[in-house]
Amino acid sequence: MIRTLLVNTGSNVLVMFVKLAITFIMTPIFVHNLGKYDYGLWEMIGAVIGYMGILDLGLRPAISRYAAKHLAEQDEVALQSVYVSAFAFMAIVGVFLFVFFFLWGIWFSGSLSPAGNSSQKYMFFLIIIGAYLFISFPGYVAESYLEGFQKYYLKNNITIVNSIIGSTLLYTFMTPDNALLLLAAINGIGISIKYILFMWILSRPAYGAIKVQAGNYSWLRLKELVVFGFKSFVQGIASRVENATDVLVIGFIMGPAMVPFYSIPANLAQQIRTMGWTLTHAFMPLFSGLSAKAEDDMIRRVFVMSSRYVVSILFGMGTGALMLGVPFISVWLDSEFGNQARLIIVFLIFFTILPFINPFSSRYLTAINKHGIFAKFTPIAAIMNIGLSLALVHPFGLEGVAFASLVPGLIFVPLYLRYTCRHLGLPVWEYLRGAVLPAFVPAGIMALILLGVGEYLIYDSYADIVAGALLSSLAWLVAFWLLVLNREERTYLCDRIARIAGRK
């Protein structure tokens, strides 16, 4: 079990770092070639596509959960039936989205083009978006099955190769004249190839020979998935509203050209959220399997121990982003972006970190089919976010929108924590003491190191920023090893490292 978790989580983290490196290299190229208007438009369309994701009705986590469940039960008939039933539904959604974007491109592409400019580029752009969504939705089924089978390393290897090839092509051929269409086309082709490969892999006998065969379709299976996924569906709507509305509010009220000044620091904060999702992703099938075997003590132990690791890592990342984020953005792009980000990044980092004081709540509650609380409260949080954003964008601009994102978390995160601990049979204080409090000391030491180094370095170059990041990360790592890990965990890691070194 531990080896599988380490392999899957390590693979997820590797994908994240590859994408982070690609983002670091490519974002200045995108901003330069697209310009502020088209870059802002790309971010806005990305938010719209995020909303389109809710059309899966919450089936993606449901598919992963039932794939893990039926695999543990060795029920091959159910595995085939769930796959085909979900695939049929997702294919219909893909066709609908293609038609939607195609008609938008043919009839209303002028709504995207700046005044006085030709709309032809935006017509082709929307059609390309629709085409890759047509492939993506049925592809989600295959991806969810690989996750349910805990084959993260396999899908991640494909994702890494896909991302590197796509970014290389963009780096080589992108110009201001072709930037928007080339970006959409290469992303669309790459994603389509990736999902087609996932489907092909599942069809191989080594991976269950899971294929689309009409005779395996079952309305009852689909209904079971939809009923289970409905809670995730409601949560997904609200989460996307909460995370994607800011860009749309800014774009529609302040104009697409203002979006990059918000989306750049938001994307930096998103890397922390991505790390959190990455570190916790492989645990939902694990919790589902343990719950099916009624191994509650093991669930509790894994939950607290893993939370301690994840909270510590994200607190460290958040500390680094708070103190180095603005200097990094100023060097990475220019001082105009850095100056705009000073207060925005503070609100966004706290907004990002706050839910991760309880990083496994959604994974665990989904696994045991008790995730209804998110369906109840996440929509309220999303409505609060929208309302506050609209109220604050005029008097306070981008900073007001960022602050609006933080407020709902201050209210609802404690509710989710209490609910999760109740189902775990674990007092809230015991969880906080075991999983959250240990993370403060390494993060505090990291902050002190960054402040101390900042007395000698101005953080006005990559060399200074990297030096500060490396020294503070080393201090964090030592503190993590000594203060967060217990003796048994340190011994286990030393043994594993010794074995790996011995093999080499």
N, C-alpha and C positions, 0 to 999 in steps of 0.2 A: 504493500500500500504506500509506504513512505517513498520507495523508489519511483513508483508511478507518479506520485505527486511532484517529486523533485524534477523528474524528466519533463512532465507536462508544464509545470510552472516555469522551469528554466527555459523551456522552448518559447513560452509566451513572452517572457522577459526579453529574450533575444530578439523576437520580432519587434517588440516595442523599441528597443535600442536602435535597431536598424531603421525603423520608421523615424525615430527621433533624429538620427544622423541625416536621413534624407530631408527631413523638414528643415534642419539647420542649413543644409547646402542649398535647397531649392527655394525656400521662401523669398530671399532677396531677389532671386531670378524671376520668380512669379510676380513680385511687386513691380520690378523694373519693366518686365515685358507686358504685363497685363495693364499696368497703370492702376491708379487708385479706384477708378470707376469699375472696371471689369473685375479687379480683384475683389472689391466689395460685392459685386454681383455674384461672383463665384461663391463667396461665403454665404450670401443670401439663398442662392439656389441649393447649396449644401444643407441649409436649415430646412428648406422646403422638402428636400428629399428625406431628411430626417423625419419630418412629419408623415411622409408617405409610408415610412416604415411601420406605422401603427396599423396599416391595413393587413398585416399578418395576423391580427386579432390575438396577439400574444402567443402564437403557436411556436415560435422559435425556442423559448425555454421549455415549453411543454414537450416538444419533439425530443429535445436533449434529455429531458427527465425520463420520458417513457422509453427512449432507446436504451438508456442505462438500466432501467428497471427490467425490461424484457430481456436484455442481454444477460443480466444476473439470473433471471428465471430460465434462461435458455429456451425461450419461446420464439422459435423461428417464424411461425405463422404470424404472430403479433408484430414482429419486427418488419416483416414484408408489408403487412396491412397498414401499419401506421405510416410507413414511408410513402406508399402509393397514395393513400388518402390525403396526407398533407401535401404531397407533390401536386395533386390535381387541383387543390384549392389555391396553392401558391401560383401555379401556372395561370389560373384565371386572373388573379390579382396582377400578375406581370403583364398580361394582355391588356387589361384595363388601363394600367399606368402608361403603357406604350401609346395607346390610343389617345389618352389625355394629353401627353406631352407632344404627340404628333399634331393634334388639332391646335394646341396652344401655339406651336411653332408656325403652322400654316396660316392661322387666322389672327393671332394676337401677339406675334413676336415683337411688334412695334412697341408694346408696353415695356420692353426691356431696354430698347435702344435710346441713347441720349437724344435730346431734341435736335432735329435737323440731320440726324445720321441715318444711314441705311439700316434696315432691320434684317437684311438677308443673313448676316453672320449669326444673329441671335436665333433665327429660324432653324438653321442647321444645328446650332448648339442645343436647342431644346429637343430636336429629333434624336440627336445622339444620346442625350440623357434618357429619353424614353426607351431607346433600343437596349441600353445596358440594364435598365430596370427590368425589362422583359426577361432577360436571362437571370438576373440576380435573385428574384423572388423564389423561383423553383430551386435555384442554387443554394438558398438558405437551408433548405431541407437536408441536402447532402452535408452541408457544413455542420448542422446541428447533430446529425447522426455521427459524424466523426468525433464531435465533442462528447456525445453520449457514450461512445465506445472508448473514450479517453485516448484518442489518437491525435492529440493536439500537436505533437511534434511533426506529424505528417502534413497536416494542413498548414502548419507554420512554415515548414521548409518551402512549400510551394509559394506561400505568400511572400517570403523573403526574396526568392528568385524573381518572382513577378514584379515586386516593388523596385528592385534594383534595375531590372531591364527597362521598366517604364520610365524611371527617373533618368536613366542614362540617355534614352531617346529624347526626353524632354530637354535635358541639358544640352544635347547636341544640336537639336533642330529648332528649338523654340525661338521665335523672333516677335517683336511687337505686332507684326502684321498677322501672324497665324496663331498667337498665343492661346486665345480662348478656345478655338476649335481644336487645336492640337492637344491641349490639356484635357478637354472632354473626351476626344477620340481615344487617346492612349489610355486614359483611365478606364474608359468603357471597354475597350478591347482586352486590357489586362484583367479586369474583374471578370469579364465573360469567360476568358480562357481558364481562369482559376476555378470558377464554379463548374465548368464542364469537366475539368480534371477531377474535381471532388466526386462528381457523379460517376465518372469512369472508375475511379478507385473503389467506390462502394460496390460496383458491379462485379469486381473480381472475387473469386471464391475465397481468397485469403481474408477478405473483409466481409464475408457473409453473403456474397452474391446478391446484394440488395439492388433490385431492378424495378423499373416502372412496368408493371404488368397489370392490365386493366382488371383482370379477374381478382386481384388482391384488394381492390378498392372496397372500402366499407364505410357507409354513412355513419354507422354507430361509432367506429373508430374516430372519424373526424369530429363527431359531436363530443366525444370524450375529450379530445384534444382542445376543442374550443371552450368547453366548460371549464377545464382546468386552466387554460390560458387566459380566460376572461379577466382574471384578477391582474395578471401580468399585462394584459391589453390596456386596462384602465391606468395602471401604473406607468406603462410605456407612454401613453398619451401625455400624462401629466409631466413625466420626466422630460420628454422632448420639449414640451412647452416651457418648462422651467429652464432648460439648458439652451434652447435654440431661439427663444423669443427675443432675447436681447438684441441679437444681430438684426432681426426683422424690424423691431421697434426703431432702432437707430437708422436703418436703411430707409424706411418709409417716412420717418419724421425729419431726420437730419440729412438724408441723402446717402446713396451708396458710397460716395467718396469719403464719408466719415467712418464707414464701417471698419476699414483697416486699422484705425487708431484704437479701436476697441478689440477687434478680433485678434490682433497680434498678441497683446498681453493675455487675452482669453485663451488663445492656443497654447501659450506657455503654461498657464494654469491647467489646461486640458491634459498636458503631459503627466501631471501628477495624478489626475483622475484616471488616465489610461493605465498608469502603473498600478493603481489600486484595483481596477477592473482586471488587469492582467494577472496580478498576484492571487486574486480570489476566484478567477474564472473556473479553474479545474476542480473546485471544491463542491459545486452543486451536484454533479453526478456522484461524487464520493459520499456526500451527506445523504443522498437519496438511497444509495446502496446500503449504507450503515443503518438508516432508518428502517429499511425493509427487513433487516436482520435484528431489529430492536436493540442495537448496540448503543444505548443512550449514554453510557459512561464514556465510551470512546468518542462519541460526537462532542460531548462537553469538553473533553480533554483537548481534542484537535481544535475545537473552536477557540478556546482561550489561548492556547499556545500559538496558534497561527495568527490570531488577532494581535498578540503581543509583537510578533515579527512585523506584520504589515503596518500597524500603527507607528512603530518606531521608524520604519523606512520612510513612510509618508511624512511624518513630522520632520525628519531630516531634509527631505526634498522641499517641503514647504518653507523651512527656515532658509535654505539656500536660495530659493526663488524670491523670497521677500527681500533678502539683502543684496542679491546680485542681479535680480530681474531687470531693474531699470538700467543699470550700467550695461548689461548684456544687450538689451534691445537698442540702446544708443549706439553701441559699437556695431551690432549686427546689421542694423538698418541705417538709422541716423538719429541725431539728437531730437528731431521733431517728434518721432515716435516715442522716444524715451521720456521726454518731458510730459507728453500726454498720458503716459502710463503710470505716473508716480503714485497717485491715489487709487487708480483703477486696480492696479495689481494687488494692493493690500486687501481690498474687499474681495477680489476674485480668489485669492489664495485661501482666505478664511472660509469663503463659500465652498471651495473645493475640498478642503481638509475636514471640515466639520462632520460630514456624514461618515467619514472613514474612522471616526473613533469607535465605530461599530461596523467594521468592514465586511463581515460575513453575514449580516442580518438577512439581506435579500436572498443570498445563496441558500442559507439554511432554511428559512421560512418557505421558500419555493419548493425545496426538496421535500419538506414534510406537509406541503399543501396548506400552509397557514399564512400565506402571503396576502391575505385579503386586507390587512391593515393598510398596505400601500395603496390599494385601490380606493380606500376610504379617504385617506388624508393627503396623498400626493396631489390629487386634483385641487384641493383647497390651497395647498402650497403654491401650485402653478397659477391659480387665479390671483392669489396675493402678489406673486411676482409680476404678473402682467399689469395689475392695477397700480402697484407701486412704480413700475417702470414708466408707465404712461404719465403718472402724476409727477415724477421726479425728472423726466428727461428734459422738460423745458427749463425749469429753474436751475438745475444742476448739471445738465448735459450728460456726458458719458459716465461721469462719476456717480450720478444719481441712478443710472441704470445698473451699474455694478453694485451699488449698495442695496438696491431692491432685490437682487439675487440672494443676498446674504440673510435677510430678515426671516424668511420662512424656515430656514434651517435651524435658527435659534429656537424656534417654537417646536418643530416636529421631530428633530433628531432625538431629543430626550424621550419622547413618546415611543419611538421605534426601539430605542435601547431597552426601555423597561419591558416592552412587550416581548422582545426577543429573549431577554433573560428569564422571563416568566416561563416561556416554553422550554428553555434549557434546564429549568429547575436550578437557577443560579442567581443569588442575590446581586443586585446591580452594583453595590459597593465592592463586592468580591471580584466582579468582572473588571471594574475600573482599576482596582488595586493590582490585579494580576495582568491586565492587558494594556492599560492606557498610561497609568502613572509612570511605569518604567521608561516610557518613551521621552519624557520631558528632559531628563538629565542629559542624554546624548545630544538632543536638539539644542539645549541651552549651552553646552560646551561648544557645539558647532558655531552658534551665534557669537560667542565670546571670541573664538578664534578668528572669525570673519571680521569682527570689529577691531581686533588687535592688528591683524594684517592690513586692514584698511587705514591704519595710522601711518603705514609706510608705503602702501600702494594706493593709487588713486582709482583703480578699477576702470581705467579709460582705454584699455587695450585688451585683446584676447589673452595675451601673456599674463597680465595682472589678474584677470578674472579666473583663468585656469589655475594660476598659482593659489589664489584664495580658495577656490573650490577644492583643489587637491589637498591642501593642508587641513581645511576644515572637515573634509570627508574622512581623512585619515584619523583625525581626532574623534569623529563620530563613530568610526568603525571600532576603534579601541574601546570607547565607552560602551558601545553596543555589545561587544564581546565580553566585557567584564561585568557590566551592570544589567544588561537585558537578558542574555543567555544564562541559564543556570549551569551548575557543574556537570550535570548529566548531559545536557545539550552540547556543551563544549567538548566533552569527552567523545560523544558520538561523532561530531564534526571532525575532530582530530583523527579519529579512526578512519572515517571515510576518506579524508584527504590522504592519509598514509597509504590506504589501499590503492587509491587512484595513482599516487606517485609510484607505488611498488609495481603496478602493472606497466607503467611507462618505462 
